[in-house]
Amino acid sequence: MSIVLECEALPLRKDESGAIRIGNSRVLLELVIRAFQDGASPESIVQRYTSLSLSEVYTTIGYYLRHQQEIDSYLNHREQLAESVRQRLSTVQTDLSLIRSRLLAQQES
């Protein structure tokens, strides 16, 4: 019996927006890494994201462990993008509590 030692491709791909997704799924890299950082096992991550295979999750976590600095930098960048989107939305959206109170007042009358 012989074992074939070969390099396998990472199950990571960038989508059109620049986000890194795992395999052929829409699951974002940051979701899997944050779950792992929060103590989730690869098996529980696969249960949470059923479109992922166990080998994809293990390979992704292994890549993260070997390239923590780069992945952490990517995660920080993604958090900054998300925060800027939240700020833009909060300035564009009207205060929903005012709308809610007006609707409740109309409903009571």
Buried (B, 14 or more C-beta within 10 A) or exposed (E): EEEEEEEEEBBBBEEEEEBBBBBEBEBBBBBBBEBBEEEBEBEEBBEBBEEBBEEBBBBBBEBBEEEEEEBEEBBEEBEEEEEEEEEEEEEEEEEEEEEEEEEEEEEEE
